[in-house]
Amino acid sequence: MNTSKPILLTIALACLSLLGVALYLQHGLDMKPCPLCVMQRYAFAVIALLCLAGAALPRAAGRIGAGLGLLAALTGAGIAGWHLWVRAHPEVSCGVDPLETALNQIPSAELLPFLFKANGFCSADYAPILGLSIPMWALVWFAIFSIALARLAFKR
Protein backbone atom coordinates (compact mmCIF):
# COMPACT_ATOMS: atom_id res chain seq x y z
CA MET A 1 0.00 0.00 0.00
CA ASN A 2 1.33 3.42 -0.98
CA THR A 3 1.08 5.68 2.07
CA SER A 4 3.32 8.44 0.76
CA LYS A 5 0.62 10.44 -1.05
CA PRO A 6 -1.51 11.12 2.07
CA ILE A 7 1.61 12.09 4.01
CA LEU A 8 2.78 14.44 1.25
CA LEU A 9 -0.68 16.02 1.08
CA THR A 10 -0.78 16.39 4.88
CA ILE A 11 2.61 18.10 4.88
CA ALA A 12 1.51 20.42 2.06
CA LEU A 13 -1.68 21.29 3.95
CA ALA A 14 0.28 21.92 7.14
CA CYS A 15 2.69 24.24 5.29
CA LEU A 16 -0.17 26.18 3.73
CA SER A 17 -1.84 26.42 7.15
CA LEU A 18 1.39 27.77 8.65
CA LEU A 19 1.50 30.40 5.91
CA GLY A 20 -2.10 31.28 6.84
CA VAL A 21 -1.06 31.67 10.48
CA ALA A 22 1.81 33.90 9.36
CA LEU A 23 -0.64 36.10 7.45
CA TYR A 24 -2.91 36.32 10.50
CA LEU A 25 0.01 37.31 12.73
CA GLN A 26 1.12 39.91 10.17
CA HIS A 27 -2.20 41.47 9.27
CA GLY A 28 -4.39 40.57 12.24
CA LEU A 29 -1.92 41.17 15.06
CA ASP A 30 0.35 43.66 13.22
CA MET A 31 3.54 41.60 13.65
CA LYS A 32 5.85 42.83 10.90
CA PRO A 33 7.85 40.06 9.17
CA CYS A 34 11.62 40.42 9.06
CA PRO A 35 13.80 39.16 6.18
CA LEU A 36 14.47 35.86 7.97
CA CYS A 37 10.72 35.40 8.58
CA VAL A 38 10.07 35.92 4.88
CA MET A 39 12.79 33.44 3.94
CA GLN A 40 11.12 30.89 6.23
CA ARG A 41 7.82 31.61 4.47
CA TYR A 42 9.52 30.85 1.16
CA ALA A 43 10.77 27.55 2.59
CA PHE A 44 7.25 26.58 3.74
CA ALA A 45 5.85 27.52 0.31
CA VAL A 46 8.51 25.48 -1.51
CA ILE A 47 7.88 22.46 0.74
CA ALA A 48 4.14 22.72 0.04
CA LEU A 49 4.66 22.95 -3.74
CA LEU A 50 7.12 20.04 -3.82
CA CYS A 51 4.84 17.87 -1.69
CA LEU A 52 1.85 18.64 -3.91
CA ALA A 53 3.89 17.83 -7.00
CA GLY A 54 5.20 14.65 -5.39
CA ALA A 55 1.69 13.54 -4.47
CA ALA A 56 0.44 14.14 -8.01
CA LEU A 57 3.26 12.19 -9.69
CA PRO A 58 4.05 8.46 -9.72
CA ARG A 59 5.72 6.88 -6.70
CA ALA A 60 9.34 7.24 -7.90
CA ALA A 61 8.82 10.92 -8.67
CA GLY A 62 7.08 11.27 -5.31
CA ARG A 63 10.26 10.07 -3.62
CA ILE A 64 12.23 12.69 -5.55
CA GLY A 65 9.71 15.33 -4.50
CA ALA A 66 10.05 14.18 -0.89
CA GLY A 67 13.84 14.40 -1.19
CA LEU A 68 13.70 17.91 -2.58
CA GLY A 69 11.14 18.82 0.10
CA LEU A 70 13.60 17.48 2.67
CA LEU A 71 16.27 19.84 1.34
CA ALA A 72 13.84 22.76 1.59
CA ALA A 73 12.88 21.74 5.14
CA LEU A 74 16.52 21.52 6.20
CA THR A 75 17.18 24.91 4.62
CA GLY A 76 14.20 26.35 6.50
CA ALA A 77 15.48 24.79 9.72
CA GLY A 78 18.85 26.45 9.15
CA ILE A 79 17.20 29.82 8.59
CA ALA A 80 15.04 29.38 11.70
CA GLY A 81 18.13 28.41 13.71
CA TRP A 82 19.95 31.51 12.48
CA HIS A 83 16.88 33.60 13.38
CA LEU A 84 16.98 32.21 16.92
CA TRP A 85 20.68 33.06 17.13
CA VAL A 86 19.97 36.65 15.99
CA ARG A 87 17.22 36.94 18.62
CA ALA A 88 19.62 35.69 21.30
CA HIS A 89 22.13 38.35 20.25
CA PRO A 90 20.07 41.55 19.83
CA GLU A 91 23.13 43.61 18.91
CA VAL A 92 23.12 41.70 15.61
CA SER A 93 20.11 42.70 13.56
CA CYS A 94 19.02 42.01 10.03
CA GLY A 95 16.50 44.85 9.98
CA VAL A 96 17.01 47.46 7.27
CA ASP A 97 19.94 45.96 5.45
CA PRO A 98 20.88 44.73 1.95
CA LEU A 99 19.18 41.37 2.62
CA GLU A 100 15.82 43.11 3.10
CA THR A 101 16.30 45.23 -0.01
CA ALA A 102 17.25 42.23 -2.15
CA LEU A 103 14.43 40.10 -0.75
CA ASN A 104 11.82 42.77 -1.45
CA GLN A 105 12.89 42.97 -5.11
CA ILE A 106 12.25 39.29 -5.85
CA PRO A 107 9.30 39.02 -8.28
CA SER A 108 7.21 37.02 -5.80
CA ALA A 109 7.60 39.82 -3.24
CA GLU A 110 6.41 42.32 -5.81
CA LEU A 111 3.49 40.13 -6.92
CA LEU A 112 2.46 39.03 -3.40
CA PRO A 113 3.69 41.80 -1.07
CA PHE A 114 1.15 40.85 1.60
CA LEU A 115 2.96 37.52 1.98
CA PHE A 116 6.60 38.02 0.98
CA LYS A 117 7.43 41.68 1.74
CA ALA A 118 9.94 42.06 4.60
CA ASN A 119 9.50 45.20 6.69
CA GLY A 120 10.27 44.17 10.28
CA PHE A 121 13.28 43.59 12.50
CA CYS A 122 14.63 40.11 13.25
CA SER A 123 15.35 41.06 16.84
CA ALA A 124 11.75 42.25 17.47
CA ASP A 125 10.49 40.61 20.64
CA TYR A 126 6.90 39.51 20.12
CA ALA A 127 4.99 37.64 22.79
CA PRO A 128 5.49 33.86 22.69
CA ILE A 129 2.74 31.58 21.43
CA LEU A 130 2.17 28.66 23.81
CA GLY A 131 5.57 29.33 25.33
CA LEU A 132 7.58 29.36 22.09
CA SER A 133 8.71 32.23 19.91
CA ILE A 134 7.68 32.31 16.26
CA PRO A 135 11.10 31.22 14.91
CA MET A 136 11.14 28.42 17.49
CA TRP A 137 7.76 27.20 16.23
CA ALA A 138 9.09 27.36 12.67
CA LEU A 139 12.13 25.29 13.69
CA VAL A 140 9.87 22.68 15.33
CA TRP A 141 7.74 22.39 12.19
CA PHE A 142 10.78 22.24 9.90
CA ALA A 143 12.16 19.42 12.07
CA ILE A 144 8.85 17.50 11.89
CA PHE A 145 8.70 17.94 8.12
CA SER A 146 12.37 16.92 7.76
CA ILE A 147 11.80 13.66 9.65
CA ALA A 148 8.65 12.79 7.71
CA LEU A 149 10.14 13.68 4.33
CA ALA A 150 13.37 11.79 5.08
CA ARG A 151 11.33 8.67 5.87
CA LEU A 152 9.44 9.04 2.58
CA ALA A 153 12.53 9.82 0.50
CA PHE A 154 14.71 7.02 1.86
CA LYS A 155 12.24 4.23 2.63
CA ARG A 156 12.67 0.97 0.72
Secondary structure, DSSP 4 states (H G I P E B T S, - for coil): ---HHHHHHHHHHHHHHHHHHHHIIIIIS--PPPHHHHHHHHHHHHHHHHHHHHHHS-HHHHHHHHHHHHHHHHHHHHHHHHHHHHHH-TTS--SSSHHHHHHHTSHHHHH-HHHH---S-TT--PPPBTTB-HHHHHHHHHHHHHHHHHHHHH--
